């Protein structure tokens, strides 16, 4: 057992805390899962299948990780690359393709039929994507000007035959609308892409486009019905053993289904978004699983995404249908309470009482009413730093830290 599988064992056994030893962290090592199946721990992961007809790669990882990934794979096999499959079009999965194909231009690239539309949207929103990903990860992100287009598209299902190996590609919607997951029957391995990531599913990301939680759960159930013994995820280490894989797939599906059920029941009863956000809770026994911790996305973000999917953008509050600007509203409230300073005082008091959601609301009103006041901005920074310290998910923590940095030090 190498370092990659050792990490999985220690996470599953409770020896390591996923909040401290983040499963996404790339080990940049290749673990041989069978004599012909290799798994590279990267950001994102790459699975390699070696056959007499050549090498199949599932994903190419990111442009910044591709050189190390290629070195690892080429130390394991010199079989010529014949086929590269994109599990979906996120740049951490496809960005390394150009490096691979520059060296081995004869390989074909396969992807789900919706992927070219994603790449077109990326061209339209390159600046926006650079901005939101810089916020999400708190490192400068340079959005690629172009990405390697697929040569062949998969509509629903396709079976590739590479010597004595079958590679079954199945289309799904989940984190994206352009997902493929892959079944390798001879290996008894399922390669999930980002349909499984060792965390609460990335089904709510507040800065990204629509996700599809019920379709996602259905895909996971379909994987489980094949009784795989190996799970190769998009992020985090593989899971080995049929019982473990079954549990991981089915419990991830259960989490998504439970949230969907709660949200739809409340929507069908006529609830507004605010009611839904504060009533829906993810099952605590599932959030305790080492592969379902809220260390990246948040269940509350998934709830918002479900509302957007089934109910549109309006939250049900009539004042928000054609609202005043946030600054106009903040200025009016500040005037009513005796100035922005009173809002700051109350926000700071709430922070000391650990009522951080309310503190954030009030400090935002103060900051919009008095955007040039250094004292307001310093108080805002302190409150958002405190709020960030309480968060387990990378997205919430980093967005709060970005807010703190905007407010000064």
Order of alpha helices (4+ residues) and beta strands (2+ residues): alpha-beta-beta-beta-beta-alpha-beta-alpha-alpha-beta-alpha-alpha-beta-beta-beta-beta-beta-alpha-beta-beta-alpha-alpha-alpha-alpha-alpha-alpha-alpha-alpha-alpha
